Structure formats: structure tokens, C-alpha cells
């Protein structure tokens, strides 16, 4: 992986701000360009599980990207999640150097940070907040602060509000689509960010 430039810090974005997906796209472009990866095809590794509300951010992003017809590679969806059990195996099947890998994962933080999306260079360390030792993933990372950390992390993830996670997943997904040049018509809106279609919504309509 390219070296992480120390002067590039994480860019913090409020998922509930107007047109937050544009801020996510701009931040990702800056991070990828600085590392010389802006012309590489994108591979998105979405980490998490559908068995926990808080930890479902990654798989939701993956499923939303697939539903929107994302042209790059997507690893990790609600149907086929990438998590602690299979992460090492999944990474062993990827080819280094052919793509710009963006890792998406949920994390816990301070109360004032909940609802924030963090974009930065270098890998994400899955499971670090739960004291798990897993390999780092990505040339760049996008993490969403879904709830407050510091105690009973497993229980906190289980009782995280689905509304918060869905909102963040929508903003992240749309930002990634914009980086890939798959902007949606009328993408900049005066009001709240509209969510991407959720795969199961059409089936159950």
C-alpha cells in the first residue's frame, strides 16, 4: 500500500448536514489524489455484520452501492457480509495494486461525534474498538461513528438507532458513487439528503 502521508488528517463530516454526500466525495477525492490513486478503479470493502444494528453500516453501504449499479467492485453486503470471521480469507482473494481500496466500517466515539463520518488515508483497523486483532484494510477509509464508546461496546452496538445507521450509509454510498462518476440527476438538493434505494424495499413493496 502507498505510504500514509502524516500531514493528511481525517476529514470529519456531519452525516445529517445538507448535501453531506458531496463532502464525502470531496474528501475521498483529496485522499485518493494525494496518494496517487485517483485514476485507479475502485474496490469498496464494506466491513460489518447484519446481526448488529450498529455494525451493519458497512453491509448497508455495500448493498446500497450494488442496488445503485456501482461500476466498481463491492465486497461486503447484507447478503454476503465481510466480518471478523471471514475477513482474512476475503483479503487473501484480492489482488494488491490493481485497485484503489476504500474500506468502510462503523466505529464508536464520543457523544459529540455520533453521526460523524470520518474520511482519511490508510487502512481501517476492523474490530479495534472491540479489542479484536484483525488485518488493516484499505488505501483509504470511511468510518461512521454510530454510537458512544467506552463501555459495554457489544451492547451499545446492538441498541444503536437504525435511523442513524441508514442515514450515514446513504450519505457514504452517494459520496462513493460521485467519486466513481455515477452522479445522480439533481444530486445537489436544497433539503435533506434522499436515501438510496434499499434492496429489500422493492421486494416487499
MARROSE-49409 format. One record per residue: residue in three letters; x, y, z of N, C-alpha, C in turn. Coordinates in steps of 0.1 Angstrom, whole numbers. Each point is the difference from the previous one (the first is absolute). Layout:
MARROSE-49409
NODE   doza      nu      nv      nw     cau     cav     caw      cu      cv      cw
NODE    ALA       X       Y       Z       X       Y       Z       X       Y       Z
...
end
This chain:
MARROSE-49409
NODE   doza      nu      nv      nw     cau     cav     caw      cu      cv      cw
NODE    UNK       8     -12       0      -8      12       0       9      13       0
NODE    UNK      -5      10      -6       8      13       1       2       4      14
NODE    UNK      10       8       2       3       5      14     -11      10       3
NODE    UNK      -3       0      13      -9      10       5       7      13       3
NODE    UNK      -4      11      -6       6      13       2      -5       5      13
NODE    UNK      10       3       9      -4       4      14      -8      13       1
NODE    UNK       2       9     -10      -7      13       1     -14      -1      -4
NODE    UNK      -5     -11      -6     -14      -2      -3      -7      -5      12
NODE    UNK      -9       7       5      -8      -5      11     -14      -4      -4
NODE    UNK      -7      -7       8     -14      -4      -3      -8      13      -2
NODE    UNK      -9      -1      -9     -10      11      -3     -13      -4       6
NODE    UNK      -5       8       9     -13      -3       7     -12       6      -7
NODE    UNK     -10      -8      -3     -12       5      -7     -12      -3       8
NODE    UNK      -9       9       1     -13      -2       7     -10      -7     -10
NODE    UNK      -4     -12       3      -8      -8      -9     -14       7      -1
NODE    UNK      -4       8      10     -13       6      -1       0      14      -6
NODE    UNK      12       5      -4       1      13      -6      -6      -1     -14
NODE    UNK      -4      12      -5      -5       0     -14      11      -3     -10
NODE    UNK      -4      -9      -9      10      -4     -11      13      -6       6
NODE    UNK      -2      -8      11      12      -6       6       7     -10     -10
NODE    UNK      -7      -6      -9       6      -9     -10      10       7      -8
NODE    UNK      -2      13      -3      10       7      -8      13       2       8
NODE    UNK      -2       2      13      12       2       9       8     -13       0
NODE    UNK      -7     -12       1       6     -13       0       8      -2     -13
NODE    UNK      -6       3     -11       6      -1     -13      13       9      -1
NODE    UNK      -2      12       4      12       9      -1      11      -5       9
NODE    UNK      -3      -5      12      11      -5       9       7     -12      -6
NODE    UNK      -8      -9      -6       6     -12      -6       9       4     -12
NODE    UNK      -5       9      -8       9       5     -11      13       5       4
NODE    UNK       0       8      11      12       6       5       9     -11       5
NODE    UNK      -5     -10       8       8     -11       6       6      -8     -11
NODE    UNK      -8      -4     -10       5      -9     -11      10       8      -9
NODE    UNK      -2      12      -3       9       8      -8      13       2       7
NODE    UNK       0       2      12      13       3       8       8     -13       0
NODE    UNK      -6     -12      -1       7     -12       0       2      -6     -14
NODE    UNK      -3       8     -10       2      -4     -14      -9     -11      -5
NODE    UNK     -12       0       6      -9     -11      -3     -13       4      -7
NODE    UNK       0      13      -4     -13       5      -6      -4      -6     -13
NODE    UNK       9      -6      -7      -3      -6     -13      -2     -15       1
NODE    UNK       1      -6      11      -1     -14       2     -15      -4       1
NODE    UNK      -4     -12      -5     -14      -4       2      -2      -2      15
NODE    UNK     -13       1       4      -3       0      15      -4     -14       4
NODE    UNK       5      -4      11      -5     -12       7      -4       4      14
NODE    UNK     -13      -3       3      -5       4      13      -2     -12       9
NODE    UNK       7       0      11      -1     -11      10      -8       5      12
NODE    UNK     -13      -5       1      -9       4      10      -1     -10      11
NODE    UNK       5       4      12       3      -9      11     -12       1      10
NODE    UNK      -4     -11       5     -11       0      10      -9     -12      -1
NODE    UNK     -10       0       8      -9     -11       0     -15       5       1
NODE    UNK      -9      -8      -6     -14       3       0      -7      -4      13
NODE    UNK       8      -6       9      -5      -5      12       0      10      12
NODE    UNK       5      12      -3       1      10      10      -3      14      -7
NODE    UNK      -9       7       6      -5      13      -6      12       9      -3
NODE    UNK       8       2      11      11       9      -1      11      -4     -10
NODE    UNK       2     -13      -1      11      -5      -8      -5      -3     -14
NODE    UNK     -12       3      -3      -6      -2     -14       3      11     -10
NODE    UNK       7      10       5       3      12      -9       7      -5     -13
NODE    UNK      11      -8       1       7      -4     -11      -8      -8     -10
NODE    UNK      -7     -11       5      -8      -8      -9     -11       8      -7
NODE    UNK      -6      10       8     -10       9      -7       6       8     -11
NODE    UNK      12       5       2       6       8     -11       2      -9     -12
NODE    UNK       5     -12       3       3     -10     -11     -13      -3      -8
NODE    UNK     -11      -3       7     -13      -3      -6      -5      12      -8
NODE    UNK       1      12       5      -5      12      -6       8       3     -13
NODE    UNK      13      -3       0       9       2     -12      -4     -10     -11
NODE    UNK      -2     -12       4      -5     -10      -9     -13       3      -6
NODE    UNK     -10       4       8     -13       4      -4       0      12     -10
NODE    UNK      10       9       2       1      12      -9       8      -3     -12
NODE    UNK       5     -12      -2       8      -4     -12      14       5       0
NODE    UNK       6       0      11      14       5       1       9      -8      -9
NODE    UNK       8       7      -8       8      -6     -10      13      -7       5
NODE    UNK       4       3      12      12      -6       5      -3     -13       8
NODE    UNK      10      -5       7      -2     -12       8      -5       3      14
NODE    UNK      -9      -8       4      -5       1      14       1     -13       7
NODE    UNK       7       1      12       2     -12       8      -7       3      13
NODE    UNK     -10      -8       4      -8       2      12     -13       7      -2
NODE    UNK     -11      -8       1     -13       5      -1      -9      -7      11
NODE    UNK     -12       4       1      -9      -6      10      -1     -15      -2
NODE    UNK      -1      -4     -13      -1     -14      -4      13      -7       2
NODE    UNK      11       6      -3      13      -7       2      10       9       7
NODE    UNK      -1       1      13       8      10       8      14      -4       1
NODE    UNK       9      10       2      14      -3       3       2       4      14
NODE    UNK       4      -9       9       1       2      14      12      -7       6
NODE    UNK       1       0      13      12      -5       7       3     -15      -4
NODE    UNK     -11      -8      -2       2     -14      -3       7      -2     -14
NODE    UNK      -4       7     -10       4      -2     -13       9      10      -6
NODE    UNK       4      11       7       7      11      -5      13      -4      -6
NODE    UNK       8      -8       7      13      -4      -5      -1      -8     -13
NODE    UNK     -10      -9       0      -2      -8     -12      -4       9     -12
NODE    UNK      -8      10       2      -4       9     -11      11       8      -5
NODE    UNK       9       5       9      11       8      -4      10      -9      -8
NODE    UNK       1     -12       3      10      -9      -7      -5      -2     -14
NODE    UNK     -12       3      -4      -5      -2     -13       1      13      -8
NODE    UNK       4      11       6       1      12      -7      14       2      -6
NODE    UNK       2       7     -11      13       2      -6       5      14       3
NODE    UNK      11       1       6       6      13       4       4       8     -12
NODE    UNK      -2      12       0       6       9     -10      -9       3     -12
NODE    UNK     -11      -8      -2      -8       3     -12     -11      10       3
NODE    UNK      -4       2      12     -11       9       3       4       9      12
NODE    UNK      -8      11       1       1       8      12     -11      -5      10
NODE    UNK       5      -5      11      -9      -7       9      -5      10      11
NODE    UNK     -13       1       1      -6       9      10      -7      -9      10
NODE    UNK       4       0      12      -7      -8      11     -10       8       7
NODE    UNK     -12      -6       2     -11       7       7      -3      -9      12
NODE    UNK      -1       7      12      -3      -7      12      -7       9      10
NODE    UNK      -7      -6      10      -6       8      11      11       1      11
NODE    UNK      -2      10       8       8       2      12      -7       7      11
NODE    UNK       5      -1      12      -6       7      12       9      12       3
NODE    UNK      -6      10       6       8      12       3      -7       8      12
NODE    UNK       4      12       1      -6       9      10     -14       4      -4
NODE    UNK      -8       4      10     -14       4      -2      -1      10     -11
NODE    UNK       9      10       0      -1      11      -9       4      -4     -14
NODE    UNK       6     -12      -2       4      -5     -13     -10      -9      -7
NODE    UNK     -10      -4       7     -10      -9      -5      -7       6     -12
NODE    UNK      -1      -7     -11      -5       6     -13      10       6      -9
NODE    UNK      13      -1       5      11       5      -8       6     -11      -9
NODE    UNK       4       4     -12       7      -9     -10      14       5      -1
NODE    UNK       9      -9       2      15       3       0       6      -6     -13
NODE    UNK       6       9      -8       7      -5     -12      15       3       2
NODE    UNK       8     -10      -3      15       3       1       8     -10      -8
NODE    UNK      13       2       0       9      -9      -7       3     -12       8
NODE    UNK       5     -11      -7       4     -12       7     -11      -9       4
NODE    UNK       4     -11       6     -10     -11       3      -9       3      12
NODE    UNK     -11      -6       0      -8      -1      12       4     -12       7
NODE    UNK      -1       0      14       3     -12       8     -12      -6       6
NODE    UNK      -6      -9      -8     -13      -6       5       1      -6      14
NODE    UNK     -11       2       7      -1      -6      14       9       6      10
NODE    UNK       8      11      -3       9       6      10      -8       5      12
NODE    UNK     -12       5      -2      -7       5      11      -5     -11       9
NODE    UNK      -1     -12      -5      -4     -12       8      12      -9       4
NODE    UNK      12       6      -2      12      -7       4       3     -12      -8
NODE    UNK      -4       0     -12       3     -12      -9      12       4      -9
NODE    UNK       8     -10      -2      12       1      -9      -3      -5     -14
NODE    UNK      -2       9      -9      -3      -3     -14       9       8      -9
NODE    UNK       2      -5     -12       9       8      -9      -6      13      -4
NODE    UNK       8      10      -3      -4      13      -5      -5      -2     -14
NODE    UNK     -10       9      -4      -6      -1     -13      -1      13      -6
NODE    UNK       5       2     -13      -3      12      -8      12       9      -2
NODE    UNK       0       6     -11       9      12      -2      -5      12       6
NODE    UNK     -14       0       1      -7      11       6     -11      -6       8
NODE    UNK      -5       8      10     -11      -6       8     -11      11       2
NODE    UNK     -12      -6       2     -12       8       3      -6      -7      12
NODE    UNK      -1       7      12      -6      -6      12     -11       9       4
NODE    UNK     -10      -6       6     -12       7       5      -1      -2      15
NODE    UNK      -1      11       7      -1      -1      15     -15      -2       3
NODE    UNK      -4     -13       3     -14      -3       1      -5       1      14
NODE    UNK       9       0      10      -5       1      14      12       3       9
NODE    UNK      -3       1      13      10       4      10       8     -12       4
NODE    UNK      13       1       1       9     -11       4       5       2      14
NODE    UNK       7      -9       5       6       1      13      -4     -11      10
NODE    UNK     -12      -6      -2      -4     -10       9     -11      -9      -7
NODE    UNK       0     -13       3     -10      -9      -5      -2       2     -15
NODE    UNK      11      -1      -7      -1       4     -15      -9     -10      -7
NODE    UNK       0     -13       3      -9      -9      -7     -15       4       2
NODE    UNK      -3       3      12     -14       4       3      -4      14      -7
NODE    UNK      10       9       0      -2      13      -6      -3      -2     -15
NODE    UNK       8      -8      -7      -3      -3     -14     -13      -6      -3
NODE    UNK      -5      -8      10     -13      -7      -2     -11      10       1
NODE    UNK       1      10       8     -11       9       2       1      13      -7
NODE    UNK       9       1     -10       2      12      -8     -12       2      -9
NODE    UNK      -4      13      -1     -12       4      -8       2      -4     -15
NODE    UNK      -9      -7      -6       1      -4     -14      -1      13      -9
NODE    UNK      -8      10       4      -1      12      -7      13       7      -3
NODE    UNK       8       0      11      14       6      -1       8      -8     -10
NODE    UNK       0     -13       1       9      -8      -8      -5       1     -15
NODE    UNK     -13       0      -2      -5       1     -14       4      13      -6
NODE    UNK      -1      11       7       3      13      -5      15       1      -4
NODE    UNK       8      -5       9      15       0      -3       3      -9     -12
NODE    UNK      -6     -11      -1       2      -9     -11      -4       6     -13
NODE    UNK     -11       7       0      -4       7     -12       9      11      -4
NODE    UNK       5       8       9       9      11      -3      14      -6      -5
NODE    UNK       5     -10       6      12      -6      -4      -1      -6     -14
NODE    UNK     -11      -7      -2      -2      -7     -13      -1      10     -11
NODE    UNK      -7      11       2      -1      10     -11      13       7      -2
NODE    UNK       8       2      11      13       6      -2       9      -8      -9
NODE    UNK       0     -13       3       8     -10      -8      -4       0     -14
NODE    UNK     -13       0      -3      -6       0     -13       5      13      -8
NODE    UNK       1      11       7       4      12      -6      15      -1      -4
NODE    UNK       8      -5       9      14      -2      -3       2      -9     -12
NODE    UNK      -9     -10      -2       1      -9     -12      -6       6     -12
NODE    UNK      -5      13       1      -6       6     -12     -14      -4      -3
NODE    UNK      -7      -6      10     -13      -4      -1     -10       9       7
NODE    UNK       1      13      -3      -8      10       7     -15      -3      -4
NODE    UNK      -9       3       9     -14      -2      -3      -5      14      -5
NODE    UNK     -10       0      -9      -6      12      -5      -6       8      12
NODE    UNK       3      13       0      -5       9      10       6      -4      14
NODE    UNK      13      -3      -1       6      -6      12       1      10      12
NODE    UNK       3      13      -3       1       9      11     -15       6       2
NODE    UNK      -4      -3      12     -14       4       3       0      10      11
NODE    UNK     -11       8       1      -1      11      10      -3      -5      14
NODE    UNK      -6     -12       1      -4      -5      13       9     -11       5
NODE    UNK      -7     -10       6       7     -11       6       5      -9     -12
NODE    UNK      11      -8       3       5     -10     -10     -10     -11      -1
NODE    UNK      -4      -3     -12      -9     -11      -2       7     -13       0
NODE    UNK      -5     -11       6       6     -13       1       1      -7     -13
NODE    UNK      10      -8      -2       1      -9     -11     -11     -11       2
NODE    UNK      -4      -6     -11     -10     -11       1       6     -11       8
NODE    UNK      -7      -6       9       4     -11       8      -4     -13      -7
NODE    UNK       9      -9      -2      -3     -12      -8     -13      -7       3
NODE    UNK      -3      -2      13     -12      -8       3     -13       8       0
NODE    UNK       1      13      -2     -12       8       0      -9      -3     -12
NODE    UNK       6      -2     -12      -8      -3     -12      -6     -14       1
NODE    UNK       7      -9       6      -5     -14       1     -12      -1       9
NODE    UNK       0       9      11     -11      -1      10     -11      10      -2
NODE    UNK       1       8     -12      -9      10      -2     -14      -5      -4
end
